Amino acid sequence: TVRSPVYSEVQMSKLQPIGCDKVLNSGVQEDFCGVCNGNGSTANKVTDTLTGSGNFGYHTVTVVPAGARNVRVAEATATSFIYLALQSGGQAILNGGFRVRSTSSFSAAGNVFQYVRNSAEESVFTSGPLQQPLTVQ
């Protein structure tokens, strides 16, 4: 008896991208605001600044609403004695309880954040969309 070898043919197909319109190879992408095939015109840039607080502790600068995308919060001027803090759902997610985090990525409130703190800059970024409002302090 002669045994013939068993061959298995696996065809590797090239992965093809699906656009945000759910069409294969369309090339359609979300804009900065998260609009499929948008042009960025619906984005609403918000800038708030805390000035003249003078009191020790945490002070609310602004509340970023749920659904916001490409959220970046940064110091206008680098300082060594003021630290950025974030809360979501009443819980401190960054630099709460008078404890300062070092540069890192972290997950909180349904998002991944990148936090940078050094002598030249302090900032935090998430691409979003935010799952919950974010209180900036």
DRENVOTOR-668124 format. One line per 4 residues: number of its first residue (from 1); for each residue x, y, z of N, C-alpha, C, CB. Coordinates in steps of 0.001 Angstrom, whole numbers, padded with zeros to 6 digits, always signed. Glycine has a CB too. Layout:
NUM) X Y Z X Y Z X Y Z X Y Z | ...
END
This chain:
1) +000837 -001170 +000000 +000000 +000000 +000000 +000879 +001230 +000000 -000950 +000000 +001199 | +000557 +002131 -000861 +001296 +003386 -000941 +000414 +004486 -000369 +001722 +003709 -002415 | +000980 +005188 +000556 +000227 +006302 +001140 +000601 +007579 +000408 +000507 +006438 +002671 | -000378 +008307 +000033 -000083 +009593 -000588 -000100 +010669 +000493 -001105 +009921 -001723
5) +000802 +011593 +000376 +000842 +012652 +001392 -000432 +013498 +001347 +002080 +013550 +001187 | -000813 +013965 +002505 -001995 +014818 +002608 -001519 +016263 +002559 -002814 +014526 +003925 | -002094 +017001 +001686 -001710 +018397 +001542 -002869 +019289 +001988 -001303 +018711 +000078 | -002495 +020310 +002623 -003492 +021278 +003042 -003101 +022608 +002428 -003597 +021369 +004605
9) -004024 +023214 +001755 -003721 +024489 +001127 -004390 +025607 +001914 -004181 +024503 -000351 | -003569 +026521 +002383 -004090 +027676 +003100 -003749 +028890 +002260 -003497 +027787 +004558 | -004743 +029583 +001890 -004526 +030763 +001084 -004536 +031986 +001991 -005594 +030883 -000026 | -003433 +032683 +002025 -003333 +033882 +002840 -003867 +035049 +002018 -001859 +034138 +003307
13) -004850 +035682 +002534 -005382 +036837 +001815 -004862 +038106 +002472 -006940 +036821 +001795 | -004763 +039115 +001699 -004278 +040407 +002177 -005410 +041096 +002946 -003778 +041301 +000987 | -005073 +041593 +004136 -006065 +042341 +004900 -006367 +043646 +004184 -005572 +042610 +006344 | -007611 +043958 +004090 -008021 +045163 +003400 -008772 +046061 +004375 -008895 +044827 +002168
17) -008473 +047346 +004346 -009096 +048255 +005319 -010569 +048517 +005012 -008341 +049577 +005353 | -011306 +048725 +006087 -012715 +049093 +005968 -012836 +050540 +006408 -013645 +048149 +006826 | -013457 +051361 +005605 -013640 +052764 +005939 -014678 +052946 +007036 -014044 +053549 +004707 | -014740 +054138 +007588 -015738 +054405 +008630 -017154 +054306 +008077 -015513 +055794 +009243
21) -017285 +054319 +006760 -018584 +054133 +006104 -018942 +052650 +005974 -018574 +054791 +004718 | -018074 +051783 +006526 -018247 +050326 +006525 -018112 +049711 +005137 -019597 +049970 +007099 | -017422 +050405 +004218 -017198 +049905 +002872 -015731 +049512 +002737 -017595 +050968 +001804 | -015486 +048308 +002235 -014143 +047797 +002058 -013363 +048673 +001086 -014181 +046352 +001565
25) -012167 +049078 +001482 -011244 +049874 +000654 -011776 +051245 +000241 -010903 +049107 -000577 | -012754 +051790 +000939 -013297 +053092 +000531 -012312 +054226 +000822 -014628 +053360 +001248 | -011462 +054033 +001819 -010524 +055085 +002197 -011155 +056199 +003018 -009908 +055668 +000972 | -012429 +056082 +003318 -013130 +057111 +004074 -012768 +056984 +005550 -014666 +057002 +003870
29) -012392 +058109 +006170 -011962 +058119 +007564 -012747 +059150 +008362 -010460 +058405 +007661 | -012704 +058975 +009686 -013299 +059978 +010570 -012384 +061199 +010614 -013528 +059401 +012005 | -012974 +062379 +010704 -012181 +063589 +010873 -011846 +063779 +012356 -012940 +064826 +010317 | -011226 +064872 +012690 -010795 +065195 +014047 -011964 +065171 +015035 -010124 +066564 +014069
33) -013160 +065461 +014537 -014357 +065521 +015386 -015050 +064174 +015524 -015334 +066531 +014830 | -014611 +063169 +014755 -015243 +061865 +014791 -016359 +061706 +013782 -015768 +061605 +016145 | -016473 +062622 +012819 -017509 +062556 +011787 -016956 +061779 +010592 -017976 +063993 +011357 | -017670 +060728 +010189 -017236 +059923 +009051 -017255 +060769 +007773 -018140 +058673 +008891
37) -016113 +060817 +007104 -015912 +061600 +005867 -016150 +063092 +006088 -016845 +061093 +004763 | -015962 +063536 +007330 -016152 +064956 +007644 -014931 +065786 +007284 -016471 +065130 +009120 | -015081 +067094 +007420 -013985 +068009 +007090 -013493 +068798 +008306 -014429 +068975 +006003 | -013928 +068419 +009504 -013485 +069099 +010718 -014284 +070338 +011061 -012062 +069469 +010586
41) -015257 +070673 +010258 -015992 +071924 +010471 -016946 +071869 +011665 -016772 +072272 +009227 | -017268 +070671 +012145 -018185 +070584 +013279 -017461 +070577 +014622 -019034 +069342 +013157 | -016136 +070609 +014592 -015364 +070613 +015843 -015550 +071940 +016566 -013858 +070358 +015565 | -015558 +071865 +017878 -015708 +073052 +018696 -014540 +073095 +019674 -017080 +073060 +019444
45) -013550 +073928 +019397 -012385 +074037 +020274 -012757 +074896 +021476 -011159 +074641 +019517 | -012457 +074371 +022657 -012765 +075082 +023890 -011456 +075379 +024608 -013731 +074256 +024797 | -011281 +076627 +025002 -010097 +077018 +025749 -010551 +077741 +027008 -009152 +077916 +024890 | -010131 +077242 +028155 -010426 +077882 +029431 -009117 +078050 +030181 -011456 +077053 +030268
49) -009045 +079098 +030994 -007838 +079381 +031760 -008212 +079720 +033186 -007034 +080528 +031124 | -007482 +079141 +034124 -007658 +079481 +035532 -006681 +080594 +035865 -007439 +078236 +036461 | -007206 +081689 +036380 -006337 +082801 +036781 -006737 +083288 +038165 -006409 +083964 +035756 | -005756 +083711 +038922 -006002 +084391 +040182 -006688 +083600 +041264 -006780 +085555 +039928
53) -006523 +082289 +041325 -007164 +081505 +042358 -006607 +081853 +043731 -006993 +080023 +042077 | -005293 +081768 +043874 -004638 +082163 +045107 -004837 +081258 +046295 -005083 +083473 +045465 | -005850 +080405 +046294 -006115 +079532 +047430 -005495 +078164 +047210 -007619 +079399 +047669 | -005073 +077553 +048297 -004486 +076220 +048268 -005574 +075200 +047963 -003784 +075891 +049609
57) -005257 +074155 +047191 -006204 +073080 +046937 -006593 +072990 +045476 -007432 +073266 +047776 | -007659 +072252 +045232 -008123 +071995 +043876 -009184 +073010 +043475 -008676 +070569 +043756 | -009073 +073529 +042241 -010017 +074516 +041715 -010458 +074077 +040326 -009383 +075942 +041672 | -011751 +074007 +040091 -012257 +073589 +038790 -011988 +074669 +037749 -013761 +073277 +038866
61) -011335 +074255 +036654 -011066 +075155 +035534 -012193 +075039 +034522 -009696 +074834 +034871 | -012562 +073792 +034185 -013627 +073551 +033221 -014096 +072116 +033349 -013154 +073846 +031780 | -015244 +071830 +032737 -015744 +070462 +032634 -015857 +070143 +031146 -017135 +070285 +033377 | -015169 +069101 +030717 -015203 +068660 +029330 -016345 +067647 +029216 -013815 +068035 +028877
65) -017279 +067858 +028294 -018466 +066993 +028245 -018180 +065595 +027707 -019527 +067639 +027397 | -019024 +064644 +028102 -018972 +063296 +027533 -019121 +063408 +026022 -020086 +062374 +028140 | -018422 +062544 +025309 -018470 +062559 +023845 -017354 +063362 +023210 -019779 +063104 +023389 | -016661 +064195 +023998 -015567 +065005 +023439 -014447 +064104 +022943 -015024 +066001 +024494
69) -013797 +064526 +021876 -012690 +063778 +021268 -011441 +064645 +021228 -013060 +063301 +019839 | -010297 +063971 +021123 -009005 +064653 +021000 -008858 +065721 +022070 -008853 +065278 +019607 | -008992 +065294 +023302 -008942 +066199 +024446 -007493 +066346 +024898 -009837 +065681 +025612 | -007016 +067578 +024904 -005663 +067873 +025388 -005770 +068999 +026399 -004693 +068258 +024211
73) -005234 +068754 +027590 -005206 +069756 +028645 -003737 +069985 +028972 -006034 +069303 +029923 | -003327 +071258 +028999 -001918 +071561 +029242 -001784 +072855 +030016 -001144 +071649 +027922 | -000689 +072951 +030736 -000350 +074203 +031410 -000011 +075254 +030371 +000832 +074007 +032395 | -000463 +076460 +030590 -000102 +077561 +029693 +001360 +077943 +029910 -001026 +078789 +029923
77) +001791 +077896 +031151 +003174 +078205 +031517 +003639 +077147 +032506 +003304 +079650 +032127 | +004807 +076568 +032262 +005326 +075535 +033161 +005575 +076108 +034549 +006623 +074928 +032598 | +005133 +075371 +035564 +005370 +075757 +036952 +005850 +074532 +037720 +004082 +076358 +037602 | +006454 +074759 +038840 +006907 +073632 +039650 +006018 +073428 +040866 +008348 +073842 +040090
81) +004986 +074241 +041032 +004181 +074147 +042243 +002681 +073992 +041988 +004412 +075355 +043078 | +002269 +073978 +040737 +000867 +073767 +040391 +000795 +072515 +039524 +000255 +075018 +039650 | -000115 +071615 +039854 -000234 +070374 +039106 -001636 +070206 +038547 +000127 +069187 +039985 | -001701 +069675 +037351 -002950 +069374 +036673 -003630 +068211 +037388 -002706 +069042 +035174
85) -004930 +068301 +037593 -005695 +067220 +038203 -006973 +067001 +037405 -006019 +067534 +039688 | -007416 +065750 +037340 -008644 +065397 +036624 -009541 +064562 +037525 -008323 +064629 +035317 | -010849 +064786 +037379 -011854 +063970 +038060 -012886 +063521 +037038 -012531 +064759 +039227 | -013433 +062342 +037276 -014532 +061852 +036452 -015456 +061051 +037358 -014013 +060983 +035246
89) -016733 +061340 +037282 -017695 +060653 +038135 -017441 +060879 +039610 -017677 +059188 +037846 | -016900 +062044 +039956 -016621 +062370 +041350 -015358 +061727 +041908 -017773 +061968 +042185 | -014642 +060985 +041071 -013427 +060308 +041504 -012200 +060942 +040855 -013495 +058811 +041167 | -011135 +061105 +041647 -009870 +061602 +041098 -009285 +060533 +040191 -008864 +061981 +042234
93) -008927 +060925 +038966 -008278 +059976 +038058 -006844 +060396 +037746 -009078 +059852 +036759 | -006485 +061624 +038098 -005109 +062098 +037900 -004768 +063099 +038988 -004929 +062738 +036491 | -003694 +062851 +039687 -003142 +063758 +040699 -004152 +064165 +041768 -002607 +064993 +040031 | -004935 +063217 +042220 -005881 +063478 +043300 -005268 +063171 +044652 -007150 +062661 +043107
97) -005898 +063659 +045692 -005439 +063378 +047046 -004053 +063917 +047336 -005456 +061911 +047288 | -003681 +064986 +046636 -002375 +065633 +046809 -001216 +064675 +046527 -002250 +066187 +048225 | -001458 +063708 +045627 -000397 +062817 +045142 -000198 +063102 +043670 -000747 +061301 +045384 | +001055 +063234 +043247 +001369 +063588 +041865 +001912 +062373 +041134 +002382 +064750 +041810
101) +001301 +062060 +040030 +001699 +060922 +039188 +002899 +061319 +038325 +000509 +060449 +038288 | +003721 +060341 +037980 +004813 +060595 +037036 +004294 +060357 +035617 +006054 +059681 +037342 | +005080 +060736 +034629 +004702 +060561 +033230 +004295 +059116 +032983 +005860 +060966 +032291 | +003107 +058926 +032379 +002623 +057566 +032151 +001382 +057573 +031272 +002320 +056874 +033483
105) +001004 +056391 +030841 -000295 +056167 +030211 -001155 +055469 +031248 -000176 +055317 +028877 | -002429 +055800 +031286 -003316 +055150 +032248 -004730 +055090 +031688 -003302 +055895 +033602 | -005488 +054127 +032181 -006890 +053968 +031785 -007775 +054457 +032912 -007215 +052489 +031432 | -008782 +055232 +032551 -009743 +055735 +033530 -010988 +056201 +032796 -009135 +056889 +034378
109) -012123 +056054 +033441 -013393 +056565 +032916 -013648 +056130 +031476 -013413 +058079 +032997 | -013235 +054901 +031137 -013501 +054358 +029810 -012577 +054837 +028712 -014869 +054674 +029433 | -011478 +055496 +029060 -010540 +055998 +028066 -009100 +055719 +028496 -010750 +057501 +027843 | -008183 +055799 +027516 -006754 +055716 +027794 -006200 +057132 +027683 -006017 +054721 +026808
113) -005452 +057546 +028684 -004859 +058888 +028743 -003344 +058790 +028701 -005312 +059637 +030019 | -002697 +059779 +028089 -001246 +059905 +028129 -000939 +061168 +028926 -000618 +059961 +026677 | -000203 +061000 +030009 +000138 +062116 +030891 +001632 +062368 +030810 -000295 +061830 +032356 | +002007 +063639 +030619 +003416 +064050 +030553 +003646 +065106 +031612 +003797 +064591 +029132
117) +004657 +064880 +032431 +005044 +065884 +033427 +006561 +065911 +033493 +004420 +065574 +034838 | +007123 +067047 +033125 +008562 +067260 +033233 +008808 +068743 +033483 +009310 +066773 +031946 | +010041 +069169 +033463 +010350 +070567 +033798 +009828 +071555 +032762 +011843 +070741 +033945 | +009539 +071092 +031549 +009101 +071990 +030492 +007602 +071954 +030235 +009819 +071662 +029236
121) +006939 +070909 +030693 +005547 +070740 +030286 +004793 +069838 +031262 +005474 +070160 +028871 | +003508 +070113 +031380 +002587 +069185 +032022 +001335 +069160 +031158 +002264 +069603 +033517 | +000972 +067978 +030668 -000198 +067866 +029802 -000775 +066462 +029898 +000164 +068206 +028339 | -002038 +066347 +029485 -002703 +065054 +029404 -003530 +065041 +028121 -003600 +064786 +030671
125) -003567 +063876 +027458 -004268 +063754 +026183 -005041 +062441 +026144 -003277 +063837 +025000 | -006213 +062466 +025547 -006939 +061256 +025173 -007635 +061507 +023840 -007969 +060844 +026278 | -007663 +060487 +022995 -008344 +060643 +021712 -009857 +060551 +021876 -007859 +059584 +020720 | -010317 +059941 +022999 -011751 +059859 +023257 -012430 +058890 +022335 -012389 +061209 +023127
129) -013724 +058997 +022185 -014598 +059970 +022836 -014724 +059687 +024340 -015986 +059958 +022176 | -014857 +060761 +025108 -015013 +060615 +026549 -016304 +059877 +026849 -014996 +061987 +027248 | -016233 +058932 +027747 -017408 +058171 +028160 -018204 +058906 +029234 -016992 +056797 +028670 | -017502 +059775 +029985 -018111 +060546 +031068 -017539 +061955 +031026 -017859 +059876 +032463
133) -018237 +062944 +031605 -017654 +064285 +031699 -016335 +064224 +032474 -018645 +065271 +032383 | -015425 +065128 +032148 -014102 +065189 +032758 -013916 +066568 +033393 -012984 +064902 +031703 | -013712 +066592 +034696 -013498 +067864 +035412 -012010 +068134 +035459 -014104 +067825 +036863 | -011618 +069294 +034937 -010206 +069704 +034916 -009975 +070625 +036084 -009819 +070404 +033570
137) -008969 +070304 +036898 -008646 +071122 +038069 -007203 +071550 +038002 -008920 +070357 +039379
END
